[in-house]
Amino acid sequence: MAQNHVIKVSKKTLAEMTTVYQPNRLNKTVPYTVFVAKVGTTTITAYQSGKVMFQGPQAEKEAARWEGTSTTPKKKVSPQTTTLPADFGNWSVIGSDEVGNGSYFGPVTVCAAYVDKSMISKLKALGVRDSKELTDPQIIQLSHVIKELIPYKLLIVEPKKYNEIQPNYNAVHMKVALHNQAIYLLLQELAPTKPEGILIDQFTPEKNYRKYVRNEKIQVTEKLFFVTKGEQYHVAVAAASIISRAAFLEELDKESAELGFSVPSGAGSKSDQVAARILKKGGLDLLANYAKLHFANTQKAQKLL
């Protein structure tokens, strides 16, 4: 029997859903919606208000993927996914964050950064905070300073590599694998020093993260904490966010220099136009070096041609 299931999500989760369902989007326009997609027998309609409606026999099951990020009241709430110890901001912590997953052009960058409690006040004094509050030049400048002060591990998945592995990894699974790897590599470098906690800027429910991490050969599963807007809870996440963002911007600049024209971030109509220009120049083989081909922008660019 067909079912309707509605949840309310944050802006960050809505952006994440837009990326995850990009390959499944339907070519139809509905007023006040962000997208309409179909996965199997389930139709997903996301509204600008943050409400997301799932329709079909498997509606509830599909919605369950996002329940942990839903702002709709639920009967059971796991405190571990939303609550941090009262003094967590003063702990020695590894923070991790990623950039580029929702951008058609450019890489996915993931950084894990370790901030010992003795460095917290110094980083804050330097202006290390939410990267969204900083300009691009400030981010790049701060990134160079941070990298001289604290241990970190940065992973960059360039579009060509992304397109090779994407068929076997959905957007969430890929991010889980990258966060896990960056954290593991940083822990290896820090040994025998151990962080008091590991804070991941939450992009999927904790249960989902742990499900995907079980597929990895080496798994980091202890001392993990998950919270959205993690940079507000510990400067380690802010540092990781700045390093990730700077690397993403620098890679975009590199792409622009190679092509001889500006490559935009995001996945809007400007990306369609630039992609069409690249297709005209060297076809899909060339585009695969610069863009995430499974995005709907590829089909839109082909139509522009």
Backbone torsions as a table, in degrees:
resi	resn	phi	psi	omega
1	MET	NA	137.3	-178.5
2	ALA	-66.2	144.8	-179.9
3	GLN	-130.5	153.7	170.8
4	ASN	-116.8	133.4	178.9
5	HIS	-137.0	124.4	-176.8
6	VAL	-118.1	133.0	173.6
7	ILE	-127.5	162.1	176.3
8	LYS	-114.9	127.9	-176.5
9	VAL	-123.4	163.7	178.3
10	SER	-76.2	168.8	178.1
11	LYS	-61.7	-38.7	-179.2
12	LYS	-64.9	-43.0	179.8
13	THR	-67.9	-37.6	178.5
14	LEU	-61.6	-40.4	177.4
15	ALA	-65.1	-39.6	178.1
16	GLU	-63.7	-43.4	179.6
17	MET	-63.9	-38.6	179.2
18	THR	-58.6	-39.6	179.1
19	THR	-72.2	-46.9	-177.4
20	VAL	-59.5	-41.5	-176.3
21	TYR	-92.0	7.2	-179.4
22	GLN	-51.3	-47.2	-178.2
23	PRO	-69.0	-16.0	-175.4
24	ASN	-104.1	6.6	-174.3
25	ARG	-68.4	143.3	177.3
26	LEU	-93.8	145.7	-178.5
27	ASN	-84.3	67.0	179.2
28	LYS	-143.1	146.4	-178.6
29	THR	-109.9	122.8	177.6
30	VAL	-119.8	131.8	-178.1
31	PRO	-53.0	139.5	175.1
32	TYR	65.4	17.5	178.2
33	THR	-105.0	157.5	173.4
34	VAL	-92.2	-39.9	176.2
35	PHE	-164.1	161.0	169.5
36	VAL	-127.3	129.0	-177.4
37	ALA	-136.2	163.2	177.5
38	LYS	-134.7	123.6	177.1
39	VAL	-118.9	110.2	-176.1
40	GLY	61.7	-120.5	179.7
41	THR	-97.2	4.6	-175.3
42	THR	-102.9	126.8	174.6
43	THR	-98.5	131.0	-179.4
44	ILE	-115.2	121.9	177.6
45	THR	-117.9	116.0	-178.8
46	ALA	-104.6	125.7	-178.2
47	TYR	-99.9	154.1	-178.8
48	GLN	-60.5	-24.2	-180.0
49	SER	-70.5	-14.3	-176.8
50	GLY	102.7	-7.5	176.4
51	LYS	-80.7	139.4	179.2
52	VAL	-128.9	124.8	-178.2
53	MET	-107.0	130.6	177.2
54	PHE	-110.8	127.7	-177.6
55	GLN	-126.6	133.7	177.7
56	GLY	133.8	172.1	-177.1
57	PRO	-59.1	-31.1	-178.1
58	GLN	-103.4	20.5	-174.6
59	ALA	-56.3	-48.4	-176.1
60	GLU	-65.0	-38.6	179.9
61	LYS	-64.8	-43.9	179.7
62	GLU	-66.7	-40.8	179.5
63	ALA	-63.9	-30.0	-177.4
64	ALA	-61.5	-24.4	177.2
65	ARG	-59.4	-27.9	-172.7
66	TRP	-112.9	0.2	-174.7
67	GLU	-57.5	-36.0	-178.7
68	GLY	-66.2	-19.5	179.4
69	THR	-103.4	-1.7	-177.8
70	SER	-71.6	144.2	175.7
71	THR	-96.0	3.8	175.9
72	THR	-71.8	133.9	180.0
73	PRO	-57.5	137.7	179.4
74	LYS	-125.8	155.5	-178.2
75	LYS	-67.6	-41.9	-177.8
76	LYS	-117.2	128.2	177.2
77	VAL	-125.0	125.1	178.9
78	SER	-79.6	115.8	-176.8
79	PRO	-63.0	-25.4	-176.4
80	GLN	-65.0	-28.8	-176.2
81	THR	-81.2	-19.0	-174.1
82	THR	-124.3	-15.5	-173.8
83	THR	-111.5	130.6	175.2
84	LEU	-110.4	154.0	175.1
85	PRO	-55.3	149.1	-173.7
86	ALA	-55.1	-37.7	-176.8
87	ASP	-101.9	21.2	-173.8
88	PHE	-56.4	-36.0	-178.3
89	GLY	-61.3	-15.6	179.6
90	ASN	-104.3	4.0	179.5
91	TRP	-77.9	163.3	168.5
92	SER	-85.8	115.6	-165.9
93	VAL	-134.9	145.6	164.5
94	ILE	-93.5	126.9	175.6
95	GLY	-113.8	145.2	178.0
96	SER	-136.2	145.1	-179.3
97	ASP	-153.2	162.7	-179.1
98	GLU	-134.8	158.2	179.5
99	VAL	-139.9	148.1	170.6
100	GLY	101.0	-8.0	-176.8
101	ASN	-64.3	-30.6	-178.7
102	GLY	-97.9	5.8	-179.8
103	SER	-100.5	132.9	-179.4
104	TYR	-65.0	-46.7	178.5
105	PHE	-94.2	157.0	175.7
106	GLY	88.8	172.6	-175.0
107	PRO	-85.6	176.7	163.2
108	VAL	-102.4	125.5	179.7
109	THR	-116.4	134.7	178.4
110	VAL	-129.3	132.6	179.5
111	CYS	-129.2	135.7	168.8
112	ALA	-111.9	127.6	-177.1
113	ALA	-127.1	137.1	-179.8
114	TYR	-104.6	124.7	176.5
115	VAL	-118.9	109.7	174.2
116	ASP	-68.9	148.9	-176.6
117	LYS	-56.8	-26.9	-179.9
118	SER	-71.1	-14.8	-177.4
119	MET	-101.2	-7.3	-173.1
120	ILE	-58.5	-51.9	-176.2
121	SER	-66.0	-35.8	-179.9
122	LYS	-64.4	-44.6	-179.9
123	LEU	-65.0	-40.6	178.5
124	LYS	-63.6	-39.3	179.4
125	ALA	-64.6	-30.0	178.5
126	LEU	-76.0	-11.8	179.5
127	GLY	97.9	18.4	178.0
128	VAL	-73.1	114.5	-178.6
129	ARG	-155.5	-168.6	-179.1
130	ASP	-51.2	122.6	-177.0
131	SER	-62.4	-21.9	179.5
132	LYS	-69.3	-16.6	179.0
133	GLU	-91.3	-1.0	-175.9
134	LEU	-112.6	152.0	175.3
135	THR	-79.6	162.5	179.6
136	ASP	-57.5	-45.9	178.0
137	PRO	-61.4	-37.7	178.2
138	GLN	-64.1	-40.3	-179.6
139	ILE	-62.2	-46.6	-178.8
140	ILE	-64.9	-42.4	179.9
141	GLN	-65.1	-46.3	-179.8
142	LEU	-63.7	-37.5	-179.6
143	SER	-57.7	-44.4	179.7
144	HIS	-61.6	-38.8	-179.6
145	VAL	-68.3	-47.3	-177.9
146	ILE	-59.5	-42.9	-176.4
147	LYS	-64.7	-21.2	176.7
148	GLU	-83.1	-18.2	-171.8
149	LEU	-101.9	-30.2	-173.3
150	ILE	-133.9	155.8	174.9
151	PRO	-72.2	142.0	179.1
152	TYR	-154.4	163.6	174.0
153	LYS	-135.2	120.7	-177.7
154	LEU	-112.6	128.2	175.4
155	LEU	-112.7	133.1	178.7
156	ILE	-123.5	116.7	177.1
157	VAL	-103.4	101.3	-178.5
158	GLU	-72.2	156.4	-174.2
159	PRO	-50.3	-41.0	-178.2
160	LYS	-60.1	-45.4	179.1
161	LYS	-68.8	-40.5	178.9
162	TYR	-56.5	-45.6	-178.4
163	ASN	-66.6	-26.6	178.2
164	GLU	-73.9	-38.9	-175.0
165	ILE	-95.0	-17.8	-174.5
166	GLN	-57.9	-38.0	-179.4
167	PRO	-58.9	-23.9	-179.5
168	ASN	-99.6	-4.9	-178.0
169	TYR	-134.8	125.2	170.1
170	ASN	-76.6	173.4	-172.6
171	ALA	-58.3	-41.6	-178.5
172	VAL	-69.8	-45.4	-179.7
173	HIS	-59.2	-41.5	-179.2
174	MET	-63.0	-42.8	-179.7
175	LYS	-66.6	-39.6	177.2
176	VAL	-58.8	-47.1	-178.8
177	ALA	-60.5	-41.0	-177.5
178	LEU	-71.7	-43.5	177.5
179	HIS	-60.5	-46.6	-179.0
180	ASN	-59.0	-44.3	-178.6
181	GLN	-67.2	-44.0	-179.6
182	ALA	-62.4	-43.2	179.7
183	ILE	-64.8	-44.7	-179.7
184	TYR	-60.2	-47.3	-178.5
185	LEU	-63.0	-38.1	179.0
186	LEU	-68.8	-40.5	176.7
187	LEU	-59.1	-38.7	178.7
188	GLN	-63.1	-40.3	-179.6
189	GLU	-69.9	-35.3	-176.9
190	LEU	-75.5	-28.4	-174.0
191	ALA	-48.7	136.2	9.6
192	PRO	-86.4	-0.2	177.4
193	THR	-63.5	136.8	178.6
194	LYS	-124.9	135.1	177.7
195	PRO	-70.6	156.2	175.7
196	GLU	-77.4	-24.0	178.7
197	GLY	-159.9	162.2	176.8
198	ILE	-126.1	117.1	-176.5
199	LEU	-109.2	118.0	178.4
200	ILE	-102.6	126.8	176.5
201	ASP	-64.6	111.0	-166.2
202	GLN	-67.2	126.0	177.8
203	PHE	-122.3	-5.0	178.7
204	THR	-157.5	155.0	178.1
205	PRO	-55.1	147.1	-178.7
206	GLU	-54.5	-41.3	180.0
207	LYS	-58.8	-40.5	179.3
208	ASN	-66.8	-43.7	179.2
209	TYR	-57.7	-49.0	-176.5
210	ARG	-66.9	-30.7	177.3
211	LYS	-64.3	-46.8	-178.4
212	TYR	-71.1	-35.4	-176.2
213	VAL	-67.3	-21.6	177.5
214	ARG	-65.3	-17.4	178.5
215	ASN	-80.8	-10.9	-176.0
216	GLU	-87.3	145.8	-179.1
217	LYS	-63.0	-44.9	178.5
218	ILE	-114.0	125.5	-173.6
219	GLN	-120.9	132.4	171.2
220	VAL	-101.3	115.2	-173.6
221	THR	-128.4	-6.2	-176.9
222	GLU	-102.8	152.6	178.0
223	LYS	60.9	22.6	-178.8
224	LEU	-83.7	136.7	173.1
225	PHE	-128.9	145.4	-178.4
226	PHE	-128.6	129.3	176.5
227	VAL	-156.6	141.2	175.9
228	THR	-74.6	154.0	-176.4
229	LYS	53.5	47.2	-176.2
230	GLY	-57.2	-27.3	-178.8
231	GLU	-64.0	-18.7	178.2
232	GLN	-79.9	-15.4	-175.3
233	TYR	-105.7	-23.7	175.8
234	HIS	-156.5	136.9	-177.1
235	VAL	-64.9	-18.9	178.6
236	ALA	-62.9	-38.1	178.4
237	VAL	-69.9	-39.5	177.7
238	ALA	-61.1	-42.2	178.9
239	ALA	-63.6	-44.5	179.3
240	ALA	-62.6	-39.9	-179.8
241	SER	-63.5	-42.7	-179.4
242	ILE	-66.4	-43.6	179.4
243	ILE	-63.9	-43.2	178.9
244	SER	-61.8	-46.7	-177.4
245	ARG	-64.2	-42.6	179.6
246	ALA	-62.1	-42.8	179.6
247	ALA	-63.4	-40.8	178.5
248	PHE	-61.9	-46.5	-179.1
249	LEU	-63.0	-41.1	-179.8
250	GLU	-66.0	-36.4	177.1
251	GLU	-68.2	-38.8	176.7
252	LEU	-61.9	-41.7	178.1
253	ASP	-62.2	-38.3	179.4
254	LYS	-65.0	-42.8	177.9
255	GLU	-61.1	-44.5	-179.1
256	SER	-61.4	-41.7	-179.7
257	ALA	-65.7	-40.4	179.6
258	GLU	-65.1	-40.3	-176.4
259	LEU	-83.1	-24.4	-179.6
260	GLY	87.6	9.7	173.8
261	PHE	-151.9	161.1	-172.7
262	SER	-69.4	133.5	177.9
263	VAL	-106.9	122.8	-176.3
264	PRO	-83.9	159.7	169.9
265	SER	-92.3	172.0	-178.3
266	GLY	86.1	-168.2	-178.0
267	ALA	-141.0	37.4	-178.3
268	GLY	-88.4	-167.2	-176.0
269	SER	-65.4	-28.9	178.4
270	LYS	-62.4	-35.9	178.0
271	SER	-65.2	-37.1	178.3
272	ASP	-60.6	-44.4	-177.1
273	GLN	-66.3	-42.4	179.4
274	VAL	-67.4	-39.4	178.6
275	ALA	-62.5	-40.4	178.2
276	ALA	-61.5	-38.8	179.1
277	ARG	-64.4	-40.5	179.2
278	ILE	-69.4	-40.4	177.5
279	LEU	-59.3	-41.8	-180.0
280	LYS	-64.1	-33.9	-176.9
281	LYS	-77.2	-40.6	-174.9
282	GLY	-151.9	15.6	176.6
283	GLY	69.6	-168.9	-177.5
284	LEU	-62.9	-32.5	179.9
285	ASP	-60.2	-40.7	179.0
286	LEU	-73.8	-43.4	-179.1
287	LEU	-59.5	-35.1	-178.6
288	ALA	-61.7	-20.2	178.3
289	ASN	-79.8	-14.1	-172.4
290	TYR	-124.8	-19.2	-172.4
291	ALA	-132.8	160.0	177.0
292	LYS	-88.4	101.4	-166.4
293	LEU	-63.9	-23.3	-176.5
294	HIS	-77.2	-9.8	176.0
295	PHE	-65.1	152.1	178.9
296	ALA	-63.9	-18.5	179.4
297	ASN	-57.3	-31.4	-179.5
298	THR	-62.3	-47.9	179.0
299	GLN	-65.0	-37.7	179.5
300	LYS	-64.7	-40.3	179.0
301	ALA	-65.6	-39.9	178.6
302	GLN	-63.3	-36.8	177.2
303	LYS	-68.2	-35.8	178.6
304	LEU	-62.4	-32.9	178.5
305	LEU	-70.1	NA	NA
